[in-house]
Amino acid sequence: MDDYGNRVFEIPDEQCQSQILKRGVFPGLWLLFLFCWWTPAVYALSPGDLIIVYNRKMPESKTVAEYYAGKRRLKARGVTPAVLLVYGIPLLVNAADETASDKAFKDLASARAREYQELVLQMVRELDRLLGIPGPSDKSSRRLTIPPSQVLKMAERSLDWAIQYLGKEGAREGEKPTKVKVLSLLIRLRGTSPEARAMAERMAKGSAKERELIQSQELLGWNAVMRQGLDEQMFTGILPETALETAAAVRFSAGVIGEWQFWAKAQTLYEKPRKLAAVDSELTVALRDAYQVPGWLPNPFNFAYDRLPFIKEIRQQALMVCRLDGPSPEIAKRLVDDALETEKTGLKGNLYIDARGLKGKGEYGSYDWYDRHLLELYDLMKNSSQKVIIDQTPQLFPLGSCPDAALYVGWYSLGKYVASCKWQKGAVAYHVASTEATTLKKPGSNVWCKRMLEEGVAATLGPVAEPYLNSFPLPDQFFPLLLSGKLALLEVYFRTLPHVSWMQILIGDPLYTPFKQNPVLLTPESRKRIKK
């Protein structure tokens, strides 16, 4: 027992290596366990929900762990935890070296991707012939090497024509055999899903007798069962040992095109696997027996998955993880003090949004897309009680131009912190760029997470290596949820974080609830927009 009544256990190094860190190992960790009863479907984080992890080889690490436990008066109350990493725990974890079986699977995925691309192309040409569509099916095009993106466009175009053709009433004499062949190719290319959707639409419009007839069809039920299985598997990713079985299920549900895309994704993942991940993000999936190491996985705690019937079981195999860290032990401790003090009266100050004024179409994952979400945040908040200031020029807010900064989100100054904000105690802020949590301690480093912690923010987030833009929490989801005062910082982060087993980390007191005393209420229209 420690001075605060918490139970402290030493976990043997080999147990840490095999059960906790699957991409790499950290010798010499002690874990301060504070057991809890964890109900992933109900978000009400409390002090008893935390395991504190510190580095036993670093006295300062244990000091920070005990400081937090004492300040929050943690009490043991259950069995399955959330995890708080403290000062002294590394940021990065490496994947194991490639094995012979890894190479064999990489070769298999590459071969299958080529094979199924050619098969899709052959079937599309046959469909075009039946429909009388000229162009890509001509002999001249067969001599060309057609890129995958173009093959997919050809397939979608031909499938659209096929659906229109099959939907025409009044078939000509002798046309039935052609329609049967077209329908067969449609199902083979796209699986049972289009047929299932067509049945559902017909069911909704038909008579009671017709609905009863369609409900008796097994296709709808089988597709739903198969689809649920694939939805569950997306949280573990593509595994070499189960890939052939998964591919067969994909083909039933999504057709030859779906299986081609499955193998193409596997090829991309395993040909040049990312060796790095954030320790924090990797620990999120550490309870799973097996999961895809290359690339990222969907974050099961994200609100987008709330309606999945099996999500409770998936969440029970996941951990919410963040860290109490910074350039020094004193700063790490200050994050706790600021959180506790701010919670007494509530966080007050301005919300600053530093957009870039981009005007593109905003396709998913693009710069225009993320900039649009910054504008959405402004639109959501401008009629609320929270004062919000936005900049829509390519330049960042000028030095010293943002007084009373309680909240901040902006971009894009890669690894070059700009001291625009005068931070309020308890401020929560993040800057969207690719390197901003690559170090928290390196002297002279100007990355945003480190510098914002040094300048006074109480909580921030960022990537430990190139994360891609779509891995950041969307600002128009993260900040409205934080401002509601209903959830603690760790829950807000995991409800809006897109991916796990990847690059992002959250730094701050996981229990920090800055607006619990002064929640910012959105208009009914804004609440509807967030739910969408």
Protein Blocks (a to p, Z undefined) as FASTA:
>chain_A
ZZkopacddddfklmmmmmmmmbccehiacddddddddfklccddfklpccdddfklmkl
mmmmmmmmmmnopacfbjbdcddddehiafbdcdddddfklmmmmmmmmmmmmmmmmmmm
mmmmmmmmmnopahjlpmklmmpccdfklmmmmmmmmmmmmmmmmmpghiaehklmmmmm
mmmmmmmmnojmlmmmmmmmmmmmmcfklmmmmmmpmklmmmmmmmmmmmmmmmnopafk
lmmmmmmmmmmmnojmlmmmmmmmmmmmmmmccfbdcfklmmmmmmpmbdcfehcdddfk
bmklmmpmklmmmmmmcccddddddjbfklmmmmmmmmmmmmmnopadddddddehiabe
opghiaklmmmmmmmmmmmmmmmmbdcdddfbfbdcdehiaghifbdcddddehiacffb
ccdehiacddddfklmmpfkbghiacfklmmmmnopabdcddfbdebjklpccfklmmmm
mmnomacfklmmmmmmmbghilbdceddfklcfklmmccdddfklmmmmmZZ
